Amino acid sequence: MTKDARDILIDCCVEFISLVSSEANDIMERESKKTISPEHVGDALKELGFPEYVQEVLATAGDQKEQLKSREKKTSKMEQSGLSQEELEAKQRELFQMATDKYNQGPAE
């Protein structure tokens, strides 16, 4: 494939995605929603005359949703600390007290 042909193909793909996105956005707004859902994309494809893509798009969106559910939950700094809830609360009180004491001392001379 020549560079010109590849560039034209890329431009066509970008235009197709923009067209579908714009139509899905219009559908979303008509439904008074705030986020484009896979169903909006499916409806956009149907309205634009590409119903043969809908099933695959919705299946892929479902697969993606399942993958997100199965990802390992990242641990927070609190969970990584190894301290119990009570120990964390005691540490927090200690830090608040230190900040209060420092504030009450006033500016350093």
N, CA, C and O atoms as a GROMACS GRO file, in nm:
protein
  436
    1MET      N    1   0.085  -0.117   0.000
    1MET     CA    2   0.000   0.000   0.000
    1MET      C    3   0.090   0.124   0.000
    1MET      O    4   0.187   0.132   0.076
    2THR      N    5   0.057   0.216  -0.082
    2THR     CA    6   0.138   0.338  -0.090
    2THR      C    7   0.106   0.429   0.028
    2THR      O    8   0.003   0.415   0.094
    3LYS      N    9   0.197   0.522   0.052
    3LYS     CA   10   0.178   0.617   0.162
    3LYS      C   11   0.051   0.700   0.140
    3LYS      O   12  -0.023   0.726   0.234
    4ASP      N   13   0.027   0.741   0.016
    4ASP     CA   14  -0.093   0.820  -0.014
    4ASP      C   15  -0.220   0.740   0.012
    4ASP      O   16  -0.316   0.793   0.069
    5ALA      N   17  -0.220   0.614  -0.028
    5ALA     CA   18  -0.337   0.529  -0.006
    5ALA      C   19  -0.360   0.509   0.144
    5ALA      O   20  -0.474   0.512   0.191
    6ARG      N   21  -0.250   0.487   0.217
    6ARG     CA   22  -0.261   0.469   0.362
    6ARG      C   23  -0.316   0.596   0.426
    6ARG      O   24  -0.403   0.588   0.513
    7ASP      N   25  -0.267   0.710   0.387
    7ASP     CA   26  -0.313   0.838   0.442
    7ASP      C   27  -0.462   0.860   0.414
    7ASP      O   28  -0.535   0.909   0.500
    8ILE      N   29  -0.506   0.825   0.294
    8ILE     CA   30  -0.648   0.839   0.258
    8ILE      C   31  -0.733   0.745   0.344
    8ILE      O   32  -0.839   0.784   0.392
    9LEU      N   33  -0.685   0.623   0.362
    9LEU     CA   34  -0.758   0.526   0.444
    9LEU      C   35  -0.769   0.576   0.588
    9LEU      O   36  -0.876   0.566   0.649
   10ILE      N   37  -0.662   0.629   0.642
   10ILE     CA   38  -0.663   0.683   0.779
   10ILE      C   39  -0.761   0.800   0.788
   10ILE      O   40  -0.838   0.809   0.884
   11ASP      N   41  -0.759   0.888   0.689
   11ASP     CA   42  -0.853   1.001   0.688
   11ASP      C   43  -0.997   0.953   0.685
   11ASP      O   44  -1.083   1.009   0.753
   12CYS      N   45  -1.024   0.849   0.607
   12CYS     CA   46  -1.160   0.793   0.600
   12CYS      C   47  -1.202   0.734   0.735
   12CYS      O   48  -1.316   0.752   0.778
   13CYS      N   49  -1.110   0.665   0.800
   13CYS     CA   50  -1.140   0.606   0.931
   13CYS      C   51  -1.170   0.715   1.034
   13CYS      O   52  -1.264   0.704   1.112
   14VAL      N   53  -1.090   0.819   1.033
   14VAL     CA   54  -1.110   0.931   1.126
   14VAL      C   55  -1.245   0.996   1.099
   14VAL      O   56  -1.318   1.028   1.193
   15GLU      N   57  -1.278   1.015   0.973
   15GLU     CA   58  -1.406   1.077   0.937
   15GLU      C   59  -1.522   0.988   0.980
   15GLU      O   60  -1.623   1.038   1.030
   16PHE      N   61  -1.511   0.857   0.962
   16PHE     CA   62  -1.615   0.763   1.002
   16PHE      C   63  -1.637   0.769   1.153
   16PHE      O   64  -1.750   0.775   1.199
   17ILE      N   65  -1.528   0.768   1.229
   17ILE     CA   66  -1.538   0.774   1.374
   17ILE      C   67  -1.601   0.906   1.418
   17ILE      O   68  -1.684   0.909   1.510
   18SER      N   69  -1.563   1.014   1.354
   18SER     CA   70  -1.621   1.145   1.386
   18SER      C   71  -1.770   1.148   1.357
   18SER      O   72  -1.849   1.201   1.435
   19LEU      N   73  -1.810   1.090   1.244
   19LEU     CA   74  -1.950   1.086   1.206
   19LEU      C   75  -2.032   1.005   1.306
   19LEU      O   76  -2.138   1.049   1.349
   20VAL      N   77  -1.983   0.886   1.342
   20VAL     CA   78  -2.054   0.801   1.439
   20VAL      C   79  -2.059   0.870   1.575
   20VAL      O   80  -2.162   0.868   1.641
   21SER      N   81  -1.949   0.930   1.616
   21SER     CA   82  -1.945   1.000   1.745
   21SER      C   83  -2.044   1.115   1.750
   21SER      O   84  -2.114   1.133   1.849
   22SER      N   85  -2.049   1.192   1.643
   22SER     CA   86  -2.140   1.305   1.637
   22SER      C   87  -2.286   1.259   1.643
   22SER      O   88  -2.367   1.318   1.715
   23GLU      N   89  -2.317   1.155   1.570
   23GLU     CA   90  -2.454   1.102   1.569
   23GLU      C   91  -2.489   1.044   1.707
   23GLU      O   92  -2.600   1.065   1.756
   24ALA      N   93  -2.396   0.972   1.768
   24ALA     CA   94  -2.419   0.916   1.902
   24ALA      C   95  -2.440   1.029   2.003
   24ALA      O   96  -2.523   1.018   2.093
   25ASN      N   97  -2.365   1.136   1.988
   25ASN     CA   98  -2.380   1.252   2.076
   25ASN      C   99  -2.519   1.314   2.060
   25ASN      O  100  -2.582   1.351   2.159
   26ASP      N  101  -2.564   1.326   1.936
   26ASP     CA  102  -2.699   1.381   1.911
   26ASP      C  103  -2.806   1.293   1.976
   26ASP      O  104  -2.900   1.344   2.037
   27ILE      N  105  -2.791   1.163   1.964
   27ILE     CA  106  -2.887   1.070   2.024
   27ILE      C  107  -2.885   1.084   2.176
   27ILE      O  108  -2.990   1.088   2.239
   28MET      N  109  -2.766   1.090   2.232
   28MET     CA  110  -2.751   1.106   2.376
   28MET      C  111  -2.822   1.233   2.424
   28MET      O  112  -2.894   1.230   2.524
   29GLU      N  113  -2.802   1.343   2.353
   29GLU     CA  114  -2.865   1.470   2.391
   29GLU      C  115  -3.017   1.464   2.380
   29GLU      O  116  -3.088   1.519   2.464
   30ARG      N  117  -3.067   1.397   2.275
   30ARG     CA  118  -3.213   1.382   2.260
   30ARG      C  119  -3.272   1.305   2.376
   30ARG      O  120  -3.387   1.328   2.415
   31GLU      N  121  -3.193   1.214   2.432
   31GLU     CA  122  -3.240   1.134   2.546
   31GLU      C  123  -3.209   1.202   2.680
   31GLU      O  124  -3.232   1.144   2.786
   32SER      N  125  -3.157   1.324   2.673
   32SER     CA  126  -3.122   1.401   2.794
   32SER      C  127  -3.024   1.326   2.883
   32SER      O  128  -3.036   1.329   3.006
   33LYS      N  129  -2.928   1.261   2.822
   33LYS     CA  130  -2.824   1.191   2.897
   33LYS      C  131  -2.698   1.277   2.896
   33LYS      O  132  -2.689   1.374   2.820
   34LYS      N  133  -2.602   1.240   2.981
   34LYS     CA  134  -2.477   1.316   2.990
   34LYS      C  135  -2.358   1.238   2.938
   34LYS      O  136  -2.250   1.295   2.920
   35THR      N  137  -2.375   1.109   2.914
   35THR     CA  138  -2.264   1.024   2.870
   35THR      C  139  -2.310   0.938   2.753
   35THR      O  140  -2.420   0.882   2.755
   36ILE      N  141  -2.226   0.928   2.654
   36ILE     CA  142  -2.257   0.841   2.541
   36ILE      C  143  -2.238   0.696   2.585
   36ILE      O  144  -2.131   0.659   2.635
   37SER      N  145  -2.340   0.615   2.566
   37SER     CA  146  -2.334   0.474   2.603
   37SER      C  147  -2.312   0.390   2.476
   37SER      O  148  -2.329   0.439   2.365
   38PRO      N  149  -2.277   0.263   2.494
   38PRO     CA  150  -2.264   0.175   2.377
   38PRO      C  151  -2.394   0.167   2.296
   38PRO      O  152  -2.391   0.153   2.174
   39GLU      N  153  -2.507   0.176   2.365
   39GLU     CA  154  -2.636   0.172   2.295
   39GLU      C  155  -2.653   0.294   2.205
   39GLU      O  156  -2.711   0.284   2.097
   40HIS      N  157  -2.603   0.409   2.249
   40HIS     CA  158  -2.609   0.528   2.165
   40HIS      C  159  -2.526   0.508   2.038
   40HIS      O  160  -2.566   0.549   1.929
   41VAL      N  161  -2.410   0.446   2.054
   41VAL     CA  162  -2.324   0.418   1.938
   41VAL      C  163  -2.395   0.321   1.844
   41VAL      O  164  -2.393   0.338   1.722
   42GLY      N  165  -2.458   0.218   1.902
   42GLY     CA  166  -2.533   0.123   1.820
   42GLY      C  167  -2.645   0.190   1.744
   42GLY      O  168  -2.663   0.165   1.625
   43ASP      N  169  -2.720   0.275   1.812
   43ASP     CA  170  -2.829   0.347   1.746
   43ASP      C  171  -2.775   0.439   1.636
   43ASP      O  172  -2.836   0.454   1.530
   44ALA      N  173  -2.660   0.503   1.662
   44ALA     CA  174  -2.599   0.590   1.562
   44ALA      C  175  -2.560   0.509   1.438
   44ALA      O  176  -2.584   0.552   1.325
   45LEU      N  177  -2.501   0.393   1.460
   45LEU     CA  178  -2.464   0.309   1.346
   45LEU      C  179  -2.586   0.270   1.264
   45LEU      O  180  -2.582   0.270   1.141
   46LYS      N  181  -2.696   0.237   1.332
   46LYS     CA  182  -2.820   0.201   1.260
   46LYS      C  183  -2.870   0.321   1.178
   46LYS      O  184  -2.904   0.306   1.061
   47GLU      N  185  -2.874   0.438   1.242
   47GLU     CA  186  -2.924   0.557   1.174
   47GLU      C  187  -2.837   0.597   1.055
   47GLU      O  188  -2.886   0.654   0.957
   48LEU      N  189  -2.708   0.568   1.063
   48LEU     CA  190  -2.616   0.603   0.954
   48LEU      C  191  -2.608   0.495   0.846
   48LEU      O  192  -2.536   0.511   0.748
   49GLY      N  193  -2.683   0.386   0.865
   49GLY     CA  194  -2.687   0.282   0.763
   49GLY      C  195  -2.582   0.174   0.779
   49GLY      O  196  -2.544   0.110   0.681
   50PHE      N  197  -2.534   0.152   0.901
   50PHE     CA  198  -2.435   0.048   0.928
   50PHE      C  199  -2.484  -0.050   1.034
   50PHE      O  200  -2.413  -0.075   1.132
   51PRO      N  201  -2.603  -0.107   1.016
   51PRO     CA  202  -2.657  -0.195   1.121
   51PRO      C  203  -2.576  -0.324   1.139
   51PRO      O  204  -2.582  -0.388   1.244
   52GLU      N  205  -2.500  -0.360   1.036
   52GLU     CA  206  -2.421  -0.484   1.046
   52GLU      C  207  -2.309  -0.475   1.150
   52GLU      O  208  -2.255  -0.577   1.190
   53TYR      N  209  -2.274  -0.355   1.193
   53TYR     CA  210  -2.168  -0.337   1.292
   53TYR      C  211  -2.219  -0.336   1.437
   53TYR      O  212  -2.141  -0.350   1.531
   54VAL      N  213  -2.348  -0.319   1.454
   54VAL     CA  214  -2.404  -0.298   1.588
   54VAL      C  215  -2.376  -0.414   1.682
   54VAL      O  216  -2.330  -0.393   1.794
   55GLN      N  217  -2.402  -0.535   1.638
   55GLN     CA  218  -2.384  -0.651   1.725
   55GLN      C  219  -2.239  -0.662   1.774
   55GLN      O  220  -2.215  -0.688   1.892
   56GLU      N  221  -2.145  -0.644   1.685
   56GLU     CA  222  -2.003  -0.653   1.721
   56GLU      C  223  -1.962  -0.541   1.816
   56GLU      O  224  -1.885  -0.563   1.910
   57VAL      N  225  -2.013  -0.420   1.792
   57VAL     CA  226  -1.980  -0.307   1.880
   57VAL      C  227  -2.033  -0.332   2.021
   57VAL      O  228  -1.961  -0.311   2.119
   58LEU      N  229  -2.157  -0.377   2.032
   58LEU     CA  230  -2.216  -0.402   2.164
   58LEU      C  231  -2.147  -0.518   2.234
   58LEU      O  232  -2.129  -0.515   2.356
   59ALA      N  233  -2.109  -0.621   2.159
   59ALA     CA  234  -2.037  -0.734   2.218
   59ALA      C  235  -1.901  -0.690   2.270
   59ALA      O  236  -1.860  -0.730   2.379
   60THR      N  237  -1.832  -0.609   2.193
   60THR     CA  238  -1.701  -0.559   2.235
   60THR      C  239  -1.714  -0.470   2.358
   60THR      O  240  -1.631  -0.477   2.449
   61ALA      N  241  -1.817  -0.387   2.362
   61ALA     CA  242  -1.840  -0.302   2.480
   61ALA      C  243  -1.867  -0.388   2.603
   61ALA      O  244  -1.820  -0.357   2.712
   62GLY      N  245  -1.943  -0.495   2.585
   62GLY     CA  246  -1.970  -0.587   2.697
   62GLY      C  247  -1.844  -0.656   2.745
   62GLY      O  248  -1.823  -0.671   2.866
   63ASP      N  249  -1.759  -0.698   2.651
   63ASP     CA  250  -1.632  -0.761   2.688
   63ASP      C  251  -1.544  -0.664   2.766
   63ASP      O  252  -1.482  -0.701   2.865
   64GLN      N  253  -1.541  -0.540   2.722
   64GLN     CA  254  -1.461  -0.438   2.790
   64GLN      C  255  -1.511  -0.416   2.932
   64GLN      O  256  -1.433  -0.402   3.025
   65LYS      N  257  -1.644  -0.413   2.947
   65LYS     CA  258  -1.703  -0.393   3.080
   65LYS      C  259  -1.665  -0.508   3.173
   65LYS      O  260  -1.634  -0.486   3.290
   66GLU      N  261  -1.667  -0.630   3.122
   66GLU     CA  262  -1.628  -0.747   3.202
   66GLU      C  263  -1.481  -0.742   3.240
   66GLU      O  264  -1.445  -0.776   3.353
   67GLN      N  265  -1.396  -0.699   3.148
   67GLN     CA  266  -1.254  -0.688   3.178
   67GLN      C  267  -1.229  -0.586   3.288
   67GLN      O  268  -1.144  -0.607   3.374
   68LEU      N  269  -1.302  -0.476   3.285
   68LEU     CA  270  -1.286  -0.374   3.389
   68LEU      C  271  -1.328  -0.428   3.526
   68LEU      O  272  -1.265  -0.397   3.627
   69LYS      N  273  -1.433  -0.508   3.529
   69LYS     CA  274  -1.480  -0.567   3.654
   69LYS      C  275  -1.377  -0.663   3.712
   69LYS      O  276  -1.360  -0.671   3.834
   70SER      N  277  -1.309  -0.736   3.625
   70SER     CA  278  -1.220  -0.841   3.672
   70SER      C  279  -1.079  -0.791   3.703
   70SER      O  280  -0.996  -0.868   3.753
   71ARG      N  281  -1.051  -0.666   3.675
   71ARG     CA  282  -0.919  -0.612   3.708
   71ARG      C  283  -0.898  -0.615   3.859
   71ARG      O  284  -0.991  -0.603   3.938
   72GLU      N  285  -0.773  -0.633   3.896
   72GLU     CA  286  -0.742  -0.630   4.037
   72GLU      C  287  -0.767  -0.491   4.093
   72GLU      O  288  -0.734  -0.390   4.031
   73LYS      N  289  -0.825  -0.489   4.212
   73LYS     CA  290  -0.848  -0.362   4.277
   73LYS      C  291  -0.715  -0.311   4.330
   73LYS      O  292  -0.642  -0.382   4.399
   74LYS      N  293  -0.685  -0.187   4.296
   74LYS     CA  294  -0.560  -0.129   4.344
   74LYS      C  295  -0.575  -0.098   4.493
   74LYS      O  296  -0.680  -0.054   4.539
   75THR      N  297  -0.468  -0.123   4.566
   75THR     CA  298  -0.474  -0.096   4.709
   75THR      C  299  -0.437   0.050   4.735
   75THR      O  300  -0.352   0.108   4.668
   76SER      N  301  -0.502   0.106   4.833
   76SER     CA  302  -0.476   0.246   4.868
   76SER      C  303  -0.356   0.253   4.962
   76SER      O  304  -0.311   0.152   5.015
   77LYS      N  305  -0.307   0.374   4.981
   77LYS     CA  306  -0.196   0.395   5.074
   77LYS      C  307  -0.237   0.350   5.213
   77LYS      O  308  -0.155   0.295   5.287
   78MET      N  309  -0.362   0.372   5.248
   78MET     CA  310  -0.411   0.332   5.380
   78MET      C  311  -0.402   0.180   5.395
   78MET      O  312  -0.358   0.130   5.499
   79GLU      N  313  -0.443   0.107   5.292
   79GLU     CA  314  -0.438  -0.039   5.297
   79GLU      C  315  -0.294  -0.088   5.297
   79GLU      O  316  -0.262  -0.190   5.359
   80GLN      N  317  -0.206  -0.017   5.227
   80GLN     CA  318  -0.066  -0.057   5.219
   80GLN      C  319   0.010  -0.030   5.348
   80GLN      O  320   0.116  -0.088   5.371
   81SER      N  321  -0.044   0.057   5.433
   81SER     CA  322   0.028   0.096   5.555
   81SER      C  323   0.043  -0.020   5.653
   81SER      O  324   0.138  -0.023   5.732
   82GLY      N  325  -0.050  -0.115   5.647
   82GLY     CA  326  -0.045  -0.227   5.740
   82GLY      C  327  -0.099  -0.192   5.878
   82GLY      O  328  -0.096  -0.276   5.968
   83LEU      N  329  -0.148  -0.070   5.896
   83LEU     CA  330  -0.201  -0.028   6.025
   83LEU      C  331  -0.351  -0.056   6.032
   83LEU      O  332  -0.421  -0.055   5.931
   84SER      N  333  -0.399  -0.081   6.154
   84SER     CA  334  -0.543  -0.102   6.172
   84SER      C  335  -0.615   0.032   6.164
   84SER      O  336  -0.552   0.138   6.166
   85GLN      N  337  -0.746   0.027   6.156
   85GLN     CA  338  -0.827   0.149   6.151
   85GLN      C  339  -0.801   0.233   6.276
   85GLN      O  340  -0.788   0.356   6.267
   86GLU      N  341  -0.794   0.168   6.392
   86GLU     CA  342  -0.771   0.240   6.517
   86GLU      C  343  -0.633   0.307   6.518
   86GLU      O  344  -0.620   0.421   6.562
   87GLU      N  345  -0.532   0.237   6.468
   87GLU     CA  346  -0.396   0.294   6.463
   87GLU      C  347  -0.390   0.413   6.368
   87GLU      O  348  -0.324   0.513   6.395
   88LEU      N  349  -0.459   0.401   6.257
   88LEU     CA  350  -0.463   0.512   6.161
   88LEU      C  351  -0.532   0.634   6.221
   88LEU      O  352  -0.487   0.747   6.204
   89GLU      N  353  -0.642   0.610   6.292
   89GLU     CA  354  -0.714   0.721   6.355
   89GLU      C  355  -0.628   0.787   6.463
   89GLU      O  356  -0.628   0.909   6.476
   90ALA      N  357  -0.555   0.707   6.542
   90ALA     CA  358  -0.466   0.762   6.645
   90ALA      C  359  -0.356   0.846   6.581
   90ALA      O  360  -0.322   0.954   6.631
   91LYS      N  361  -0.301   0.798   6.470
   91LYS     CA  362  -0.197   0.872   6.399
   91LYS      C  363  -0.253   1.004   6.345
   91LYS      O  364  -0.186   1.107   6.350
   92GLN      N  365  -0.375   1.000   6.296
   92GLN     CA  366  -0.438   1.121   6.245
   92GLN      C  367  -0.459   1.222   6.358
   92GLN      O  368  -0.430   1.340   6.340
   93ARG      N  369  -0.508   1.177   6.474
   93ARG     CA  370  -0.527   1.267   6.588
   93ARG      C  371  -0.394   1.329   6.630
   93ARG      O  372  -0.387   1.448   6.663
   94GLU      N  373  -0.288   1.248   6.630
   94GLU     CA  374  -0.155   1.296   6.666
   94GLU      C  375  -0.108   1.406   6.570
   94GLU      O  376  -0.057   1.509   6.612
   95LEU      N  377  -0.127   1.383   6.442
   95LEU     CA  378  -0.088   1.482   6.342
   95LEU      C  379  -0.170   1.610   6.354
   95LEU      O  380  -0.115   1.720   6.341
   96PHE      N  381  -0.301   1.597   6.380
   96PHE     CA  382  -0.384   1.715   6.400
   96PHE      C  383  -0.338   1.793   6.523
   96PHE      O  384  -0.334   1.916   6.521
   97GLN      N  385  -0.304   1.722   6.630
   97GLN     CA  386  -0.258   1.788   6.752
   97GLN      C  387  -0.127   1.861   6.727
   97GLN      O  388  -0.109   1.973   6.774
   98MET      N  389  -0.036   1.798   6.654
   98MET     CA  390   0.091   1.864   6.622
   98MET      C  391   0.068   1.991   6.540
   98MET      O  392   0.134   2.093   6.563
   99ALA      N  393  -0.024   1.984   6.445
   99ALA     CA  394  -0.054   2.101   6.361
   99ALA      C  395  -0.118   2.211   6.445
   99ALA      O  396  -0.087   2.329   6.427
  100THR      N  397  -0.208   2.173   6.536
  100THR     CA  398  -0.273   2.270   6.624
  100THR      C  399  -0.171   2.338   6.714
  100THR      O  400  -0.172   2.460   6.730
  101ASP      N  401  -0.083   2.258   6.772
  101ASP     CA  402   0.022   2.312   6.860
  101ASP      C  403   0.111   2.409   6.784
  101ASP      O  404   0.144   2.517   6.834
  102LYS      N  405   0.148   2.373   6.666
  102LYS     CA  406   0.235   2.459   6.584
  102LYS      C  407   0.163   2.589   6.550
  102LYS      O  408   0.224   2.696   6.552
  103TYR      N  409   0.035   2.579   6.519
  103TYR     CA  410  -0.044   2.699   6.486
  103TYR      C  411  -0.056   2.790   6.608
  103TYR      O  412  -0.044   2.912   6.595
  104ASN      N  413  -0.081   2.732   6.726
  104ASN     CA  414  -0.100   2.810   6.847
  104ASN      C  415   0.030   2.876   6.895
  104ASN      O  416   0.026   2.974   6.970
  105GLN      N  417   0.143   2.824   6.853
  105GLN     CA  418   0.271   2.886   6.892
  105GLN      C  419   0.292   3.018   6.821
  105GLN      O  420   0.370   3.102   6.868
  106GLY      N  421   0.226   3.038   6.713
  106GLY     CA  422   0.242   3.162   6.638
  106GLY      C  423   0.364   3.158   6.550
  106GLY      O  424   0.432   3.056   6.542
  107PRO      N  425   0.393   3.270   6.484
  107PRO     CA  426   0.507   3.274   6.392
  107PRO      C  427   0.640   3.261   6.468
  107PRO      O  428   0.656   3.310   6.579
  108ALA      N  429   0.733   3.194   6.404
  108ALA     CA  430   0.867   3.177   6.464
  108ALA      C  431   0.938   3.312   6.463
  108ALA      O  432   0.928   3.388   6.368
  109GLU      N  433   1.009   3.339   6.571
  109GLU     CA  434   1.079   3.468   6.582
  109GLU      C  435   1.222   3.458   6.542
  109GLU      O  436   1.293   3.558   6.546
   0.00000   0.00000   0.00000
